[in-house]
Amino acid sequence: METDYSFAKTHQETSALEFMWRMFHSPLDTLSELAREHGDIAHVKMPKRDFYILNHPDFIEQVLVKQQGNFVKGPSLQRARIILGEGLLTSEGEEHLAQRRALQPAFHRHRMEEYLPLMNENTYAHMSQWTHRQDINFSEEMMRLTLDIALWSFFGSSPKGAVERVSESMKTLIRLFPLAQLPLPEATRSLFPKFKQAKTDLDLVTQMLLADSQSVHAKNALVNILKENSKGQFTDEQIHAHTLTFLLAGHETTALLLAWCWDMLAHNPMVQGKLQAEVDAVLNDRFPTSEDINNLPYTRNIVKETLRMRPPAWAIGRQALNDCVIGGQEIKAGSVVIVSQWVTQHDPRFYDEPHQFRPERWDDLEMHSLPRYAFFPFGGGNRICIGEHFAMTEAIAVLAMISRRWNILPGDPSPAEPNPSVTLRPYKAVKGIVQRRIV
Ligand code: HEM
């Protein structure tokens, strides 16, 4: 069967000013409208370089996998170096490959068995503080929980004050992110005092974690993989950059995923009921084991459906190193291409009723051949998220642990609206009321 690529209007250009204005105000609507108006390839001519928005899974695969050697990270991620330094998220080429090889062992599937008890214990400790019918701010609660889990898993300790300091710094950095997108000289950016303070605080926590790496819990932690490799490979500056990268990338996206899951579940009581039935049957009163994590298919489908509808990473940008061709479209060196999880994962060609939250759809979708890159919440190719298994294990464990013991009722009459910043956050925090289950 021939694939129908809908880029009949590919060469119809959208004006740069209009594009920038629309992207600034409502990037999700703008990208979705461009896909509707221009089809699978939208072309925007900007003053300095061309932009292409690629919406078909085959084209996404070309960028992320088949032609990955011809693309580097897009300009906004390149600018994230001012916060993250040259860590795994921001490095390129040979340097990236070497770093990835060194760090990969900490993320193998079998390592999840070591992390899972930390996920369970931290979740238990957090929810044990809740009381019947208490209002919970799930956005904040999940941020603190995933940060605690990341600290114990990757660094073997949670130094006093670290969670508060990191949370506050993250809020500031995300608020100031639009500023970081402006084409200002690097030096001027660090003059903004709040930005500077947030960066200093994060550096301080990073130093605390590195200094604390001798604790018994830290024996196998990521921080020591970094130090062992440092003999031949990592400089102190790189160790610092990796530590900071895992501190931030290791908790924020998963916290958002979990907050969105609770929002969806609170507003879909039938789905929540099915989740509880599965968890009750599989776990009874045990904490989940690695085997259980693979034996909770409905819980996994809830996580996947949430990642589809509310992808914490909602778009990926790349810059072409050389001229290339994708879907018949010539793309010149220096052009920026954008592929968006938000757009493609809501495309009615691949998902029936794409705006409906239906975890059951994944049973059908997996049996029928969904194009590989119609669902790419963790990216793809050599830059695929290194923490994918960690995040999936963590999300399933946290959902199972909490829903076994609590009902979550909506704290607001309607589900939260998505607010695309660096990541896809809710405009207003996700709120819920927790009700103790009689089990
Ligand atoms: C729901 C949770 C998560 C989502 C949706 C997510 C999403 C992503 C995506 C889309 C990328 C690729 C970015 C690109 O291609 O430009 C990525 C890369 C990355 N993620 Fe995640 N992530 C999650 C959790 C995690 C966790 C738990 C960790 C740490 C343990 C982590 C660490 C990283 C790192 C270091 C990279 C860069 C990998 C490389 O370039 O080699 N992420 N993530």
Residues whose N, C-alpha, C, O or C-beta is under 5 A from the ligand:
A	BS01	HEM	L88 L89 R100 A249 G250 T253 T254 L257 P312 A313 I316 P377 F378 G379 N382 R383 I384 C385 I386 G387 F390 A391
